[in-house]
């Protein structure tokens, strides 16, 4: 009959594990195997008997490990199994059989390879983690979405999920360093001839309980505390915008074919507002005005007021990259979003602006232009389909940018 027990000692508590296994043998429980994660051990029932269990550090050379097993078998020790990737476990029922190591110093020498391997593995894990983080955040094709989300909080749940995983990494890396430090201290004490002491036993939960306690909160706390969408969608008639952006009527009024004074029955639009205090922007607004679909006339505004010019410049680049990706993919679309005759972004000089770029293309039977503007903390992107030219409409938007509407 097999009996399973949780291991109450650290994998580096050599004396504690050995004493625990010796005590169980006196109770009639003899070790069969240890789980790969070193959280559980399986025993067979038998008549109680004094049996010694000893841990032998695993060396990298497989042939050397096999030589150790053969040598220990000749000394009367039976190979039982492996404790993680750190130790082999041997047992012996003969009280007169010699110990695996005659003194602490010889055991310290045997642990040198284990210590070096753990230091190397932990450093490799830390370097990979620290390398992958900036790669995933800034260099991969999808990284632009991650950076944009961190700045604009379009999806707050994903932001906090990222933050929690970063916090977990910050916690785990020092814990790994502490484990290596404990192993080094054990080796150094043995090298000085000091006898090793057993650590304090504790009721360690199974590995899956530990992972559940870590990852369940990480997955569900953001979903319980934070909304999935970071901005509020409102109709243009109820939205309170910080700037009085020109509507389709006003922009068309700047061109050669002004619309009727009030095409309200055919006008529709919405605003996406994000003015959360926590985000690196003070306001994020996306608005659209459109006339009858058959006219193909619309004005779209995306505006970001950042907390600093540096953040504004970064958002400007993200908005530009987003539009460039659209220009690359949209010519192959088969629906109404397909575009043709693309003239990519070109720098456009305009007094009072830090940066301005203009792109033109053809969509839904209309000429369309997109204009990106950067001025101080303000980022403004205009998309326009109609008869007016950018130089006709831009003064309207710059005038609106200079006006603040207080609720």
C-alpha angles and dihedrals in degrees: 000000000000122000122196123206134179113245109243096196138073116256088243094052093095096169093045094052092046093050092046092052091045091053093050091051088057086055092052097260114126122189117251104168144337123229115253090246091052094233100110137034130199122218137187122224119242144137112308112259137160107262127169120219122196134184121224120194114246113238123208094241108085093200090055090053091052091049089053091052092051092047093048091047089057088052090054100262122133122213110238107172147286131294105214112298094311111068144025115219122222130182134201131185094187109095091199096055113113121253120259089244122030096208141006093259093061091051089050090055090050090052095054092087091047092051093049092047092051093048091049094046094047092047089050092051091048093048093047091049093047090046097047093050097066091036092056092041101045115007109044119086089249093049092088089065090051094050091044090051092049090053101039102026092220087156108027094180091063091048093055092042088057091047092051092050089050090051089050090052091049089053097043098049094059090044089055089050091051091053091054090047091053091051091049091049091051091050092047093050090051091048089056090053094250116148114243118243129216116252127228115285119230139178100259113197119232115272094252091055090053092050091047091052090052105039102034092063091042091053099040107032094070090046092051099042105032133051120246092231119048098203133064118234115219136167116254090246092060103032119104105213122192091224128040097237116198115257127223089269093057095044092049088047088064091058136069095270111048117196125236112284094256119020087165097139088064099036123101137157146137142219130228108206127190115171099149113157091224099059123088089245127069094210138006117188131173117183136172134193122189139171126210111328090237089062093055091210121140144146121210127189129191113183131180126183105197129198093240139013090249092058090044091054091050092050089048090057092047092051090048093049090049091055093045090055088051091051089052096050105031097072088068096050117113097203133071091288092069112119133197139186092037117192104190125223116301127184113260122196117220127163115257097017125112091207138356132177130183131203129182134197143149123256136162091359093303136103109244131191130191121202125193118198133187123189120161107300093349127096118185128181119188125193115187136179116183143069102296121095125232092250088056095049101036096076089057092055094043089052089051090048090058092053122079120200113208115205 
